[in-house]
Each structure stands twice: as structure tokens, then as C-alpha cells.
Amino acid sequence: MAEENQQDNRQFAIQRVYVKDISFETPMGAEAFQVEWKPNINLNLNNAAKDLGNGFHEVVLTVTVTAKLGDKTAFLAEVQQAGIFMVQNFPQEELAPMFAIYCPNVLFPYAREAISDLVNKGSFPQLLLAPVNFEALYAQQMQQQEQKPN
């Protein structure tokens, strides 16, 4: 009965979505525009959660995109897309998946748009990141942790 009441009291709300940090670099400079554009694109994702107290949590999704032409970096774009989420009355074991799956799913479209805008403003061809399956990434991470020797 107590567990049922706790589930009834669960609360989740998006309080704010914001860009925490953003950067764009073009190490090659003008040279990047003078060669054939066939880049090798590397996408790196990371997320972190911080307890702000009173049931509020900050989740930061870091999206880093590197475009290389041969061994030279044409551009590097990085966005830390953050959100403040109210998460109350959830069992402790459900918090990690909430911060690793659900919150990044909310934040990723904003980060994707910011990366696209940065690349466009850098005068490079349009870059649209494919959707990310954060549930699969979380499952993979959990599996890797289980396989690590103690």
C-alpha cells in the first residue's frame, strides 16, 4: 500500500532547458574551404546529473562533433545542453535511468539544433545529427559495467 501511494505521488516536470556552454572552432581556417568536403564526422555524447536539492536536478548533455579532413580538424563543435528537472518520489533505482535516458531524450533535440546552427554559421555544409537511442546506450553502459572485474 505504501509503495502504491509513493507511485501515485511521483512527480516529473521540466523546469528549464538552457545552453550551459557552447563552442565552435575551425582549426584549419580558410584551408578547410579550399579542399574537397568529404569529412570524417565523429560524434561524442556524455551526460551528467547533479542534485540541486528539494527534488530538483540539473542534467547536462554534452554533444561534441568533430569533422576531420584527413588528419586535420576542419571544425569542432561542442554544446552542453542542460535542463533543470523536478523529479520527486521516484525509487532510488529509477533515478539513474531517468537521468541517463529520459532527460537526455528531452535535451538532445535542443543540442542537435544548436550544433546544426553552429556548423551552419561556421559556413560548413548542413549537419543534421541522427536521433540517438539513449535507452540502448544506457543498456550498453550497464552491460559493460557488469563485465568489469572487481
N, C-alpha and C positions, 0 to 999 in steps of 0.2 A: 504493500500500500504506500509506504513512504517513497519507494522508488518510482511508483506511478505518479505521485504528486510532484516529485522532482522533475520528471519528464514534462509534466504539464506546465511547469514554471520556467522551462528553458526559454532563453531569450537570445536572439541573434539580430544585430542591426548594424548596418554600415553607417558610421558616424561621419566619416570624411575620407575622401580619396584625394591624394595630392602627390606631386612630384617632390621627392626629398632631395634628389641630386640628379644632375644631368650633365653629360659631357660629350663632346664630339671633337675628334682630332683627325687631321688629314696630314699624316707624316710625310707623304710623298709630294705634297703640294701640287703644283701645276703638272708635274710629271704624270700624275695619275690620270690626267685627261688627255694625254698625248699617246697613250698606248691602247691597244685593243682591250675592251672591257669584258674580260672573262675571269671574274674574281672567284676565289675560293672563299666562301662565306662560312664563318664559324659562329655558332650561337652558344652562349653560356648562360645558364639560369641558376639563380641562387635565391633562397628566401630565408628570412629570419623573423622571429616573433619576439616581442618584448611586452611584458606585463606592465601596464600603466597604473594598475590598481583599480579597485571598485568595479571589476568586471570588464574593464577596457583594455584592449591590446592593440599594439601597433604591429602591423605585419608589413615587411619591406620585401618586395620582389625586385631583384637586381637582374636586369637583362643587358647582356653585353654582346654586341655584334662586331666582329672583326672581318673586314674584307681585305684579302691579300691578292696581290698580283705577283705571281712568282713567290719570291721570298720577301717582298716588300709589302708593308701595310699601306693600303690605299686609304682606308678610314677605319676608325674605331668609334663606335657609338655606345654609350652606356647610359641607362636610365635606372634610377632607383625609384620605383613607383610604390608609394606607401598608402596605407589605409589605417584608419582607426576603427576598430570593430568592438561592439559591445557583445560579449559572449558570457552569459550567466547561466548557472545551474546546469552545466553540462558535466558529465562524469569526467574525471581526470584523463582517462584513457581515450576519450573522444577529442581532446583538445589538440593533440599533435596532428591528427588527420585534418582537423578543421583549419589549422594554420598552414598546413603543407598542401592541402588540396583545395578546399573551398575558397579560402581568402585569395590565394594566387589566381584562381579562376576568375574572381571578381576583378583583380588588379591587372591581369595580363592584357585585356583589350586596350586599356589606357596606355600601358607601356608600349604595346605594339604600335599604337597611333603616334606616340612620341618618337619612337625610333624611326618610323616612316617619315615623319616631319623633319627630323634631324638630317636624315640621309638626303632628302629632297632639297633642303636648304643648303646642304653641302655641295649641291649641283651634281649629285650622282643619280643614276637611274633609280626609279622607284623600287623600294624594297618592302614587300609585304611579308611579314613573318607568318608562317603557318600556325594554326591553332596548336596548343600544347595540351597533352593529356597528363595533367598533374597527378591524377589518381594512379596511372601506370608508373610515373616517375617515383611516387611515394612507395608503391609496392616494390619497385626495383631497389630502392634505398633500404627498405626494411629487410628484403631478402639478402642484400649484401651485408647488412649488419649481423644477421643471423649466422652467416657463413664465416664471419671473422673469428679467429681463435681467441679465446680469452686469455 
